[in-house]
């Protein structure tokens, strides 16, 4: 297929405008958490895959971490297994954990790998159990209150938190020109599997790999102020203040907390990005204004 003169000029202009960003991020690791509408909308799914492939083609090192809550819930419903949540986390007994591993490590992970491969990339799907990538431990929830004489410990089953990350396998994958796609499942020393929040896994990986960017795709435009305006160019100090005054609340609190911890631990910048926008990942990387909410150590 040949390009017309006009089309060739347009391509040349786009590449010229993108060149400073390509040079800036060449060789850099960018961890992207893939979730929300982008996972279930076929067009958004494909545009995300093409974004990731292009990043790899121009010399960046994208690492994809994905969720899959809606897909897990759908299969549990079909199997007549009731879903229960505590503080936004799915109570995960042994039967539910089997479904989680089947959906995250199987169906969802391989769908993303297939999309990237169809778009011209070379992806490898793994879970945190492969190569001892993610060592996990059981997450405990404590409830306190004036009516309680002592903190109440709530058992939510096979829900875990990241205890340790070993990036040896990831470094091999990235060095072999492949794109890793990671399901957020870890295990402990006894081999027990745990379901871990994908935002947390993405944040921990970004910290350990000293990533240039952590990007969390979500279903909102970003962190908003009281008037509905997206806040960006925030420093960690400003974010701490927004948490203290209640601007950051509800479902945005754990996501912002994850981004904040990553930046405080050495990640150059963290971004809350609207995954409902086609090619949101590229728009964030290749434009001055970026997308969504950007958090850095100094603000920018």
Backbone as a ProteinNet text record, in pm:
[ID]
protein_1_A
[PRIMARY]
XXXXXXXXXXXXXXXXXXXXXXXXXXXXXXXXXXXXXXXXXXXXXXXXXXXXXXXXXXXXXXXXXXXXXXXXXXXXXXXXXXXXXXXXXXXXXXXXXXXXXXXXXXXXXXXXXXXXXXXXXXXXXXXXXXXXXXXXXXXXXXXXXXXXXXXXXXXXXXXXXXXXXXXXXXXXXXXXXXXXXXXXXXXXXXXXXXXXXXXXXXXXXXXXXXXXXXXXXXXXXXXXXXXXXXXXXXXXXXXXXXXXXXXXXXXXXXXXXXXXXXXXXXXXXXXXXXXXXXXXXXXXXXXXXXXXXXXXXXXX
[TERTIARY]
84.6	0	88.5	61.7	140.2	58.8	128.7	63.2	61.3	-45.5	-49.2	46.3	75.3	165.8	110.9	-21.2	-82.6	-74.7	-103.6	-99.9	41.8	139.9	279.5	321.8	274.2	307	245	123	56.2	131	173.8	249.6	380.3	448.2	575.4	555.5	445.2	417.9	393.1	314.5	285.2	413.1	497.6	622.6	714.9	718.3	801.7	756.7	624.3	571	594.3	593	608.4	753.4	846.6	987.2	1045	1019.5	1075.7	1028.6	902.9	849.6	909.9	926.4	987.5	1129.4	1205.2	1341.6	1345.3	1250.2	1247	1221.4	1134.4	1092.6	1155.3	1244.1	1311.5	1390.7	1369.7	1438.5	1377.5	1273.3	1209.4	1097.9	1080.9	972.5	848.1	736.4	608	508.8	462.3	367.9	226.1	143.3	6.8	-91.1	-178.8	-286.3	-406.5	-447.4	-555.3	-681.6	-785	-909.6	-1023.5	-1138.4	-1253.6	-1317.6	-1383.5	-1455.6	-1366.9	-1239.5	-1148.5	-1134.4	-1160	-1145.9	-1265.9	-1383.8	-1505.5	-1560.1	-1511.5	-1551	-1451.8	-1497.8	-1405.1	-1319.8	-1378.4	-1302.3	-1194.4	-1228.6	-1129.6	-1020.8	-1060.6	-967.4	-862.2	-907.9	-816	-728	-784.2	-702.9	-595.5	-628.6	-529	-415.7	-450.5	-348.5	-255.5	-311.6	-229.1	-137.4	-188	-105.1	16.7	-6.4	101.3	204	156	247	333	272	347.5	452.8	418.8	516	639.5	614.8	726.9	806.9	739.4	806.4	900.9	866.5	951.4	1053.7	1066.3	1175.1	1140.7	1012.8	973	953.5	944.4	922.6	790.9	678	550	533.2	479.9	443.2	295.2	214.6	69.4	27	-48.7	-112.6	-262.9	-338.5	-482.2	-568.4	-688.9	-789.7	-882.7	-1005.9	-1103.6	-1222.3	-1251.4	-1362.6	-1495.6	-1537.8	-1666.8	-1672.9	-1562.8	-1561	-1569	-1502.9	-1510.7	-1653.9	-1713.6	-1850.8	-1948.8	-1929.5	-2019.1	-2013.2	-1892.8	-1881.2	-1932.6	-1905.8	-1958.6	-2110.9	-2172.1	-2317.7	-2368.5	-2300.7	-2341	-2326.6	-2229.2	-2207.4	-2289.4	-2374.5	-2458.9	-2375.7	-2262.7	-2179.7	-2199.1	-2246.2	-2278.3	-2152	-2151.5	-2040.5	-2068.3	-1967.1	-1977.4	-1855.9	-1877.6	-1767.9	-1756.3	-1632.9	-1603.7	-1506.1	-1548.1	-1465	-1416.4	-1505.7	-1474.8	-1396	-1360.5	-1282.3	-1368.9	-1352	-1432	-1389.1	-1482.7	-1454.4	-1426.3	-1310.3	-1262.7	-1235	-1334.3	-1311.4	-1240.5	-1217.1	-1141.1	-1210.5	-1342.8	-1417	-1409.2	-1422.9	-1413.8	-1273.1	-1172.3	-1033.7	-1007.9	-1069.5	-1056.1	-1109.3	-1221.7	-1280.2	-1191.5	-1139.2	-1049.7	-928.8	-867	-750.8	-788.7	-905.5	-950.1	-974.2	-1038	-1073.7	-952.7	-881.2	-768.6	-650	-608	-491.2	-517.9	-644.8	-680.5	-745.5	-876.1	-953.1	-907.6	-909.3	-880.9	-736.9	-643.3	-502.1	-476.2	-531.2	-504	-576.3	-690	-756.9	-669.8	-607.1	-520.8	-396.3	-338	-221.7	-257.8	-373.4	-415.6	-436.2	-493.2	-515	-383.1	-286.4	-155.3	-87.8	-97.4	-36.4	-103.1	-235.8	-306.6	-264.3	-225.4	-187.3	-40.9	26.8	164.9	269.8	227.3	322.5	353	436.5	472	453.6	341.3	308.2	318.2	350.7	353.7	267.9	173.6	86.8	136.9	142.6	186.6	98.1	105.5	48	163.5	130.6	233.8	293.7	231.5	284.5	399.9	404.6	509.3	644	747.2	880.6	889.6	795.7	791.7	791.3	720.3	714.8	659.8	547.1	483	466.6	537.2	514.9	407.6	305.6	191.9	173	91	47.9	-98.3	-165.1	-307.3	-329.7	-426.1	-462.1	-562.2	-534.6	-626.6	-694.1	-818.9	-896	-936.4	-905.9	-943.5	-1051.3	-1151.7	-1254.5	-1247.2	-1248.8	-1244.1	-1367.3	-1406.3	-1519.4	-1540.4	-1611.7	-1633.3	-1711.2	-1790.1	-1870.4	-1788.9	-1666	-1582.2	-1476.9	-1463.2	-1362.6	-1222.5	-1215.9	-1088.4	-1113.8	-1009.9	-1028.9	-1088.5	-1182.4	-1245	-1169.8	-1120.9	-1048.8	-1149	-1155.6	-1249.3	-1173.1	-1217.8	-1153.6	-1221.4	-1145.6	-1202.7	-1140.2	-1079.2	-1032.9	-903.5	-900.4	-777.9	-756	-765	-732.2	-597	-505.4	-370.1	-317.2	-200.1	-123.8	17.1	85.4	219.1	320.9	393.1	499.3	636.1	655.4	786.5	766.8	849.7	846.9	985.4	990.1	1114.7	1102.6	1176.2	1159.4	1251.5	1319.7	1412.2	1342.7	1225.8	1153.4	1111.3	1063.5	1021.1	1137.5	1253.6	1370.4	1407.8	1393.9	1421.4	1321.4	1193.1	1089	1112.9	1137.2	1157.6	1283.7	1387.6	1511.2	1500.9	1395.4	1374.6	1275.5	1244.8	1156.6	1011.3	972.7	833.3	766.9	634.6	555.6	490.3	523.4	460	319	226.9	88.9	63.8	38.8	42.6	-94.8	-136.1	-257.8	-222.3	-300.8	-263.9	-295.9	-226.8	-241	-102.5	-91.1	36.1	21.8	131.3	124.2	224.2	201.3	292.1	392.2	472.5	578.4	522.7	398	337.5	264.4	267.6	201.5	55.2	6.6	-132.4	-153.6	-255.3	-282.4	-363.5	-337.3	-411	-450.8	-570.8	-623.6	-581.4	-511.6	-458.8	-514.5	-545.1	-593.9	-493	-542.2	-452.5	-381.1	-447	-380.3	-259.6	-276.7	-168	-51.8	-83.2	22.3	97.2	23.4	87.6	177.3	129.4	208.4	335.1	325.7	443.3	545	496.9	589.3	660.7	585.2	644.9	752.6	726.7	825.8	953.6	937.3	1053.8	1135.3	1066.2	1135.4	1179.8	1149.8	1182.2	1134.4	1006.2	945.1	944	943.3	930.5	788.2	691.6	550.7	473.1	374.6	270.1	139.6	68	-58.1	-170.2	-270.9	-385.5	-507.6	-550.8	-668.8	-794	-888.2	-1008.8	-1128.9	-1244.4	-1367.6	-1408	-1313.6	-1341.4	-1230.2	-1256.7	-1160.8	-1034.1	-1041.2	-927.3	-976.8	-886.5	-923.9	-985.6	-1105.8	-1177.1	-1191.9	-1198.2	-1224	-1374.6	-1415.8	-1557.3	-1645.7	-1587.2	-1664.2	-1660.3	-1603.4	-1598.5	-1486	-1386.7	-1272.5	-1161.2	-1102	-993.7	-869.2	-813.8	-691.3	-570.4	-466.4	-346	-224.3	-106.1	16.5	33.3	-6.8	-6.2	123.9	169.8	283.4	231.8	321.1	279.5	228.4	286.9	241.6	97.9	68.2	-67.4	-167	-127.2	-217.8	-245.4	-143.3	-164	-266.3	-258.2	-352.3	-493.8	-505.8	-637.8	-701	-618.3	-669.5	-716.2	-636.7	-669.5	-798.1	-824	-944.2	-1067.2	-1051.5	-1166.3	-1195.2	-1113.7	-1134.5	-1117.6	-1017.6	-999.6	-1078.5	-1176.6	-1262.2	-1319.9	-1388.1	-1458	-1364.9	-1413.3	-1337.2	-1208.6	-1197.5	-1074.6	-960.8	-994.5	-892.5	-786.2	-823.4	-717.3	-635.6	-698.1	-625.9	-523.4	-565.7	-473.9	-365.2	-404	-306	-197.9	-237.5	-142.6	-47.3	-103.2	-20.8	74.2	24.1	103.8	222.2	197.1	303.4	411.1	367.7	463.6	557.2	501.5	584.1	677.7	627	711.6	824.2	805.8	906.4	1000.5	992.3	1089.2	1039.1	911.6	855.5	844.3	886.9	894.6	758	654.5	520.8	415.6	300.4	186.5	67.1	-16.6	-125.9	-254.9	-362.7	-496.6	-556.9	-580.5	-614.8	-752.2	-829	-963.2	-953.6	-973	-963.1	-1078.7	-1180.1	-1293.3	-1260.9	-1148.3	-1106.8	-1018.7	-1052	-967.2	-823.9	-728.1	-584.6	-542.5	-606.6	-575	-428.6	-370.4	-231.1	-137.7	-158.2	-72.7	-95.6	-219.8	-248.5	-176.7	-165.6	-93.4	56.3	112.1	256.9	300.2	223.6	269.8	208.9	151.4	100.2	149	164.7	210.7	110.7	-19.1	-120.9	-150.4	-116.9	-139.5	-287.2	-314.3	-451.8	-470.2	-586.8	-622.2	-539.9	-515	-444.5	-300.5	-206.7	-65.1	-12.4	62.6	122.1	272.7	350.1	496.1	543.1	670.2	723.9	722	730.3	733	613.4	534.6	423.8	472.6	392.7	432.3	311.9
-118.6	0	124	217.3	340.2	458.4	558.6	678	786.6	864.3	980.4	1085.6	1186.6	1292.1	1364	1391.7	1460.8	1376.1	1246.6	1157.4	1145.8	1138.2	1128.4	1253.7	1369.6	1494.3	1497.4	1445.7	1442.1	1350	1235.5	1141.8	1206.5	1272.8	1338.5	1445	1520.5	1625.6	1566.5	1457.8	1392.3	1340.2	1275.8	1221.4	1331.9	1444.2	1557.6	1612.2	1625.2	1677	1579.9	1449.4	1348.9	1322.2	1361.1	1325.5	1366.9	1489.7	1525.3	1431.9	1389	1299.3	1160.2	1115.9	985.7	983.8	1089.8	1097	1100.5	1170.3	1182.6	1049.5	966.8	843.7	717.5	730.2	612.8	541.5	411.5	332	339	419.5	435	332.1	291.6	199.7	278.9	241.4	305.8	195.8	198.6	98.6	151.3	73.2	114.3	14.9	62.9	-21.4	-7.5	-118.2	-123	-173.4	-87.2	-126.9	-37.9	-54.9	29.3	-3.1	99.2	82	33.8	75	38.4	-113	-185.8	-330.9	-398.8	-338.6	-405	-345.7	-228.8	-167.9	-214.3	-288.8	-344.5	-239	-122.8	-19.2	39.6	64.6	116.6	12.9	-112.3	-222.4	-225.4	-213.9	-219	-94	23.3	145.3	140.7	83.6	66.7	-23.4	-134.7	-228	-160.4	-81.5	-11.9	90.8	157.8	253.4	183.8	69.2	-4.8	-52.3	-100.8	-146.9	-31.5	84.9	199.6	242.4	241.7	275.3	185.5	56.4	-38.2	-15	13.9	33.9	153	258	377.7	373.8	258.5	242.8	251.2	267.2	268.5	125.2	109.6	-22.3	-24.4	-46.2	-51.6	-182.7	-171.7	-287.4	-272.5	-369.8	-362.3	-448.2	-386.7	-459.4	-441	-546.8	-534.1	-582.1	-526.5	-572.1	-670.5	-675.6	-768.1	-791.3	-692.8	-707.9	-739.9	-666.3	-695.8	-836.3	-881.2	-1015.5	-1123.1	-1098.7	-1193.4	-1198.9	-1080.6	-1074.5	-1143.9	-1128.6	-1190.3	-1342.2	-1398.3	-1544	-1598	-1527.7	-1571.7	-1577.6	-1478.8	-1476.6	-1595.3	-1626.6	-1740.3	-1872	-1876.6	-1997.5	-1998.1	-1896	-1882.4	-1872.4	-1803.4	-1776.3	-1629.9	-1605.2	-1469.8	-1388	-1262.8	-1171.3	-1087.2	-1074.8	-992.7	-902.3	-776.7	-680.6	-620	-596	-527.7	-415.1	-291.4	-174.1	-175.6	-216.5	-215.2	-334.7	-428	-544.4	-669.6	-750.9	-871.4	-977.1	-1024	-1134.7	-1257.2	-1319.7	-1423.3	-1552.7	-1642.6	-1774.4	-1861.8	-1988.5	-2076.1	-2093.3	-2105.4	-2122.7	-1997.8	-1882.1	-1755.4	-1734.3	-1774.9	-1760.5	-1842.2	-1960.2	-2041.4	-1965.4	-1895.6	-1818	-1699.2	-1633.6	-1518.9	-1560.4	-1671.7	-1717.4	-1754.4	-1816.2	-1854.8	-1732.3	-1629.2	-1510.6	-1420.7	-1386.2	-1293.6	-1357.3	-1474.8	-1539.2	-1606.1	-1633.4	-1699.4	-1606.8	-1594.6	-1524	-1379.6	-1297.1	-1154.7	-1133.1	-1200.1	-1183.4	-1220	-1330.2	-1375.4	-1290.7	-1231.9	-1139.3	-1016.7	-964.5	-846.7	-884	-997.9	-1045.1	-1058.4	-1117.8	-1136.8	-1003	-904.9	-772.6	-705.7	-714.3	-654.8	-726.2	-857.8	-933.3	-902.3	-887	-851.7	-714.6	-627.5	-491.1	-480.5	-594.7	-594.4	-604.7	-620.9	-632.8	-777.1	-796.6	-929.3	-927.2	-979.5	-973.9	-1111.3	-1112.2	-1234.5	-1211.4	-1300.3	-1288.7	-1371.4	-1309.6	-1379.5	-1335.7	-1410	-1364.2	-1335.6	-1278.8	-1251.1	-1376.8	-1493.2	-1619.6	-1669.7	-1626.3	-1672.5	-1609.6	-1692.5	-1642.4	-1575.7	-1608	-1546.3	-1394	-1344.2	-1199.6	-1125.3	-1173.6	-1104.3	-1200.1	-1172.2	-1242.9	-1166.4	-1237.7	-1172.7	-1224.3	-1153.7	-1200.8	-1161.6	-1228.6	-1203.8	-1060.9	-994.4	-859.2	-867.6	-796.8	-794.7	-658.7	-660.6	-537.2	-524.2	-409.4	-381.3	-274	-296.8	-195.8	-149.3	-17.5	41.5	129	143.3	228.8	241.9	346.9	367.9	254	181.5	72.1	-56.2	-57.4	-176.1	-162.6	-266.1	-264.7	-284.3	-355.9	-381.2	-380.4	-357.4	-359.5	-492.4	-484.7	-604.2	-644.8	-769.1	-821.3	-890.6	-843.5	-898.8	-984.9	-1108.9	-1202.3	-1192.1	-1149.1	-1141.3	-1246.7	-1346.8	-1461.9	-1438.2	-1485.2	-1483.7	-1349.4	-1243.1	-1109.2	-1072.5	-1031.7	-1010.7	-870.6	-848.5	-726.8	-767.2	-677.2	-708.1	-701.1	-810.5	-812.7	-789.8	-845.2	-836	-851.2	-782.1	-792.5	-832.8	-935.2	-979.6	-956.8	-860.1	-819.4	-893.1	-998.2	-1069.1	-1114.9	-1176	-1225	-1108.8	-999.4	-884.2	-826.3	-819.3	-765.5	-851.7	-983	-1073.8	-1050.4	-1036.3	-1014.3	-883	-776.4	-645.5	-644.4	-714.1	-719.8	-802.1	-882.1	-966.2	-904	-776.4	-701.9	-747.3	-810.3	-848.1	-749.4	-748.7	-662.7	-749.5	-730.9	-811.6	-761.8	-855.8	-827.5	-908.2	-839.1	-902.3	-904.8	-1023.7	-1039.8	-1026	-949.5	-917.6	-1028.9	-1141	-1254.4	-1286.9	-1297.1	-1331.8	-1455.4	-1499.8	-1615.1	-1598.4	-1671.7	-1665.8	-1780.6	-1797.1	-1898.2	-2040.2	-2057.6	-2190.9	-2216.9	-2118.9	-2138	-2098.8	-2038.9	-1996.5	-1873.4	-1878.5	-1767.9	-1658	-1533.6	-1418	-1325.2	-1274.3	-1174	-1036.7	-958	-829.1	-718.7	-605.5	-490.1	-453	-437	-412.2	-277.5	-175	-46.4	-60.8	-137.6	-156.7	-230.6	-334.4	-409.3	-318.6	-240.1	-148.4	-48.9	5.7	101.6	40.8	-80.1	-145.8	-179.7	-226.7	-256.5	-129.5	-20.9	105.7	150.1	131.3	169.4	86.9	-44	-132.3	-114.7	-90	-74.7	69.3	157.9	300.4	353.6	331.3	368.9	520.1	561.1	702.3	749.3	664.5	698.4	579.3	610.2	516.8	575.3	500.7	548.1	455.5	511.4	434.8	474.2	386.1	414.1	387.6	481.5	470.5	522.9	532.2	572.8	716.3	796.1	937.7	1020.3	1149.7	1236.3	1260.5	1237.1	1259.9	1302.8	1350.7	1405.2	1542.9	1563	1688.5	1767.2	1900.8	1985.5	1994.5	2077.5	2088.3	2138.5	2203.2	2256.6	2165.4	2046.7	1952.6	1974.5	2056.5	2083.2	1983.6	1927.8	1831.5	1902	1849.1	1902.9	1828.6	1900.3	1836.1	1920.9	1868.5	1938.9	1950.2	1846.2	1850.5	1796.1	1855.8	1801.3	1704.2	1625.1	1532.1	1607.8	1723.4	1804.8	1851.9	1895.1	1941.3	1826.5	1708.1	1593.2	1556.2	1557.9	1530.8	1628.6	1754.5	1855.2	1828	1783.1	1752.4	1631.8	1538.2	1424.3	1471.4	1557.1	1605.7	1686.9	1768	1851.8	1783	1655.3	1578.8	1590.3	1666.5	1674.3	1536.7	1462	1323.4	1235	1165.2	1083.7	967	879.6	768.7	679.8	636.2	543.4	599.9	733.8	794.2	787.9	773.8	778.1	669.5	541	439.9	455.9	502.7	521.5	634.7	746.6	857.9	818	741.8	696.4	611.4	525.5	441.1	525.8	624.9	713.6	795.9	842.9	924.4	845.5	723.8	639.4	612.3	590.2	562	680.2	800.5	919.7	943.9	926	944.6	842.5	729.4	623.5	630.3	737	755.9	752	715.9	719.7	866.2	897.6	1038	1106.6	1037.9	1097.2	988.3	1018.8	927.6	1001.4	928.2	990.1	910.6	982.8	924.3	962.7	866	891.9	835.5	910.9	869.8	765.3	639.9	532.1	525.6	609.6	612.7	690.5	759.9	839.1	753	739	659.2	711.6	620.1	651.3	742.4	722.9	805.9	794.1	676	655.7	741.7	741	821.4	970.6	1009.9	1151.1	1200.3	1114.1	1151.7	1168.4	1077.8	1077.8	1182.4	1196.7	1274.5	1414.4	1466.3	1602.8	1679.5	1810.8	1895.1	1896.9	1905.1	1915.3	1782.4	1671.3	1540.6	1509.4	1412.4	1369.9	1352.1	1390.2	1361.3	1435.7	1368	1426	1375.4	1468.4	1435.2	1471.4	1378.9	1401.4	1380.2	1477.3	1464.9	1506.8	1490.4	1527.9	1678.4	1753.6	1899.6	1967.4	1894.5	1956.1	2015.2	1997.8	2048.8	2049.9
0	0	0	-91.3	-100.9	-50.7	2.4	53	-53.5	-54.5	-141.6	-86.8	-168	-123.7	-1.5	-1.6	112.1	238.4	223	338.3	392.9	302.9	345.3	422.1	377.7	447	586	595.8	726.3	822.3	771.5	854.6	899.8	807.3	840.4	946.5	937.9	1035.8	1174.1	1178.9	1306.7	1370.6	1287.9	1341.7	1391.4	1318.3	1358.7	1493.5	1512.3	1637.9	1753.2	1720.8	1825.7	1861.4	1774.9	1793.5	1928.6	1979.1	2110.5	2222.2	2214.3	2317.3	2302.9	2176.9	2153.3	2210.2	2182.5	2232.2	2384.4	2443.6	2590.3	2658.4	2597.7	2665.1	2607.4	2510.6	2456.2	2566	2575.6	2676.6	2814.4	2832.5	2963.9	2983.1	3106.6	3141	3177.8	3118.4	3148.1	3185.7	3308.8	3358.1	3338.8	3271.1	3239.8	3299.5	3385.9	3437.9	3345	3286.9	3189	3258.8	3260.4	3325.4	3282.3	3346.2	3316	3182.1	3124.6	2999.3	2885.9	2887.6	2779.2	2766.1	2874.9	2869.9	2806.3	2816.5	2769.3	2640.2	2599.8	2472.6	2365.9	2263.4	2163.4	2093.6	2060.1	1990.3	2080	2206.5	2300.4	2328.8	2334.8	2357.9	2246.8	2123.2	2009.5	2002.1	2032.6	2028.4	2136.6	2252.5	2358.4	2310.9	2247.3	2198.4	2098.2	2007.9	1908.2	1975.5	2079.1	2153.8	2214.2	2276.4	2342.2	2239.9	2125.4	2020	1969.1	1946.9	1898.5	2000	2127	2230.6	2220.5	2203	2192.7	2065.7	1956.3	1827.9	1829.7	1906.3	1909	2022.6	2087.9	2183.3	2330.3	2362.7	2503.9	2553	2684.3	2744.1	2821.3	2751.4	2822	2898.9	3018.7	3100.5	3132.2	3092.7	3110.7	3229.5	3320.2	3430.3	3412.3	3421.1	3394.2	3510.4	3514	3608.3	3539.9	3590.7	3532.9	3623	3710	3803.9	3738.5	3634.7	3570.3	3511.2	3452.6	3393.6	3501.8	3615.1	3727.1	3779.6	3799.3	3849.7	3757.3	3626.3	3528.6	3536.1	3545.6	3551	3684.3	3793.6	3922.5	3920.4	3855.4	3845.3	3765.8	3655.8	3573.7	3648.6	3740.9	3820.3	3948.9	3964.7	4084.8	4213.1	4202.5	4319.7	4356.1	4476.4	4518	4543.2	4494	4517.5	4641.3	4724.8	4845.7	4852.9	4893.4	4898.2	5037.8	5080.3	5205.5	5173.1	5200	5169.6	5024.7	4934.8	4792.4	4743.5	4831.4	4791.3	4792.9	4689.1	4675.1	4776.7	4856.9	4947.1	4860.6	4882	4789.8	4865.1	4866.7	4924.8	4821	4853.2	4763.8	4629	4630.7	4506.3	4419.4	4483	4409.5	4355.5	4433.4	4388.4	4262.7	4253.9	4132.7	4011.5	4030.5	3921.3	3887.2	3989.4	3967	3882.2	3917.9	3841.2	3698.8	3682	3549.4	3461	3518.8	3441.1	3417.9	3526.2	3512.4	3440.5	3488.9	3431	3298.2	3270	3145.1	3046	3055.2	2953	2930	3034.7	3017.8	2973.1	3039.3	3005.8	2859.9	2815.5	2678.6	2575.1	2610.6	2518.5	2492.7	2597.7	2582.4	2501.3	2531.1	2455.3	2307.7	2278.7	2139.5	2069.4	2140	2080.4	2043.4	2133.6	2106.6	1989.7	1986.3	1876.5	1742.6	1742.7	1619.1	1568	1660.9	1624.7	1582.8	1574	1527	1635	1760	1869	1902.5	2003.8	2052.1	2203.8	2248.8	2391.2	2454.8	2582.8	2663.3	2786.4	2810.4	2926.4	3042.9	3161.5	3282.4	3398.6	3507.1	3633.5	3728.5	3842.4	3941.3	4001.2	3974.3	4024.5	3938.3	3812.6	3721.8	3758.3	3764.1	3795.3	3930.7	4019.6	4153.2	4142.3	4042.5	4018.6	4139.1	4191.7	4304.6	4422	4529.6	4655.1	4731.8	4772.7	4837.3	4979.4	5052.4	5183.6	5199.3	5289.9	5310.5	5359.5	5298.5	5339.5	5454.2	5561.1	5674.7	5684.1	5717.9	5734	5879.9	5935.9	6074.2	6077.3	6156	6177.6	6322.3	6335.7	6468.7	6488.7	6609.3	6638.7	6787.6	6827.5	6971.5	7036.1	6953.9	7009.7	7025	6968.1	6973.7	7083	7164.9	7270.4	7212.1	7100.4	7033.2	6883.2	6801.7	6656.3	6609.5	6518.4	6462.2	6336.4	6331.9	6216.8	6124.9	5999.8	5903.2	5803.4	5789.8	5697.3	5561.3	5458.5	5324.4	5232.4	5292.8	5216.3	5141.3	5017.3	4937	4867.7	4943.1	4893	4952.4	4866.9	4914.2	4894.1	4948.7	4924.8	4883	4814.8	4764	4877.6	4895.7	4996.7	4932.6	4813.1	4747	4596.3	4519	4373.1	4324.8	4239.2	4177.9	4027.4	3974.7	3835.1	3738.5	3783.4	3694.9	3566.4	3580.4	3463	3373.5	3433.1	3353.4	3274.6	3336.1	3266.6	3147	3160.7	3048.6	2936.4	2972.2	2871.1	2797.6	2872.5	2811	2724.9	2769.2	2693.6	2567.4	2558	2439.8	2342.3	2362.3	2272.1	2279.5	2391.8	2412.1	2508.2	2505.2	2592.9	2700	2826.7	2931.6	2965.1	2978.2	3017.8	3144.5	3255.5	3387.3	3453.6	3494.8	3573.7	3721.3	3798.8	3937.7	4037.4	4020.8	4111.6	4165.8	4296.8	4357.6	4443.4	4500	4590.3	4703.7	4811.1	4925.1	4917.7	5023.4	5022.9	5016.1	5059.9	5056.1	4924.4	4834.3	4705.2	4704.2	4812.2	4817.7	4729.7	4643.8	4551.2	4617.9	4574.1	4625.8	4511.6	4522.3	4430	4482.8	4399.1	4443.8	4354.7	4413	4337.2	4228.7	4104.2	3990.7	4001.3	4056.7	4075.4	4166.6	4272.9	4368.9	4304.7	4227.2	4158.4	4061.3	3983.4	3887.8	3959.6	4070.4	4146.4	4203.8	4258.4	4315.7	4207.7	4091.7	3981.9	3935.9	3924	3882	3980.8	4109.2	4210.1	4197.6	4192.2	4190.8	4063.1	3950.8	3822.4	3798	3894.2	3879.8	3745.4	3719.1	3591.7	3572.9	3448.5	3415.8	3441.8	3410.4	3429.2	3483.7	3565.8	3604.2	3552.9	3469.4	3414	3458.4	3524.6	3571.7	3489.6	3399.7	3318.6	3401.7	3394.6	3474.9	3396.5	3462	3394.1	3424.4	3471.1	3496	3431.4	3415.6	3347.1	3428.6	3558.2	3646.8	3783.8	3865.5	3995.9	3975.1	4030.1	4008.4	4137.9	4122.5	4237.9	4261.2	4354.2	4388.9	4277.5	4175.8	4063.7	3941.7	3958.5	3848.1	3750.1	3786.3	3699.6	3730.8	3624.1	3642	3694.5	3801.6	3860.1	3804.1	3765.5	3714.3	3748.4	3714.5	3750.5	3900.2	3972.9	4118.9	4175.7	4282.9	4357.2	4462	4518	4623.2	4745.3	4772.7	4886	4863.1	4741.1	4708.5	4716.9	4673.9	4680.9	4826.1	4908.9	5052.4	5110.5	5069.9	5119.4	5069	4944.4	4888	4957	4998.2	5074.7	5212.1	5274.2	5408.7	5410.7	5303.8	5305.9	5245.5	5205.3	5157.9	5010.7	4934.7	4789.7	4726.6	4774.5	4730.9	4826	4773.9	4860.3	4780.4	4850.3	4786.4	4706.8	4587.7	4505.4	4449	4445.3	4393.6	4495.4	4623.6	4729.3	4714.6	4697.2	4683.5	4556.3	4448.2	4322.2	4335.6	4393.9	4415.6	4515	4616.9	4714.6	4650.6	4557.2	4485.2	4401.9	4329.1	4247.1	4334	4445.8	4536.7	4592.8	4635	4690	4584.5	4459.7	4352.8	4331.3	4326.2	4303.5	4421.8	4541.5	4659.7	4666.5	4593.1	4594.5	4474.9	4395	4288.8	4147.1	4125.2	3990.4	3948.4	3826.1	3785.1	3785.8	3736.5	3736.8	3735.3	3791.6	3791.2	3732.4	3659.7	3585.5	3603.5	3634.4	3633.5	3499.2	3411.6	3272.7	3239.2	3161.5	3120.4	3009.6	3044.8	2948.2	2851.1	2869.8	2776.2	2649.9	2649.7	2533.9	2444.3	2315.4	2226.1	2224.3	2227.8	2223.8	2339.1	2455.2	2572.3	2611.7	2597.6	2637.7	2553.5	2421.2	2333.6	2355.6	2379.4	2403.6	2528.6	2627.4	2748.5	2720.6	2643.2	2621.4	2519.7	2412.3	2297.3	2285.8	2391.9	2388.5	2510.3	2493.1	2604.3	2719.5	2684.6	2788.8	2856.3	2787.6	2846.3	2865	2950.2	2977	3126.8	3175.4	3313.3	3416.5	3527.1	3642.3	3647.7	3650.3	3658.1	3796.6	3856.3	3988	3978.8	4025.3	4030.9	4169.8	4192.7	4324.3	4345.2	4235	4246.2	4183.8	4104.6	4033.7	3902.3	3796	3665	3572.4
[MASK]
++++++++++++++++++++++++++++++++++++++++++++++++++++++++++++++++++++++++++++++++++++++++++++++++++++++++++++++++++++++++++++++++++++++++++++++++++++++++++++++++++++++++++++++++++++++++++++++++++++++++++++++++++++++++++++++++++++++++++++++++++++++++++++++++++++++++++++++++++++++++++++++++++++++++++++

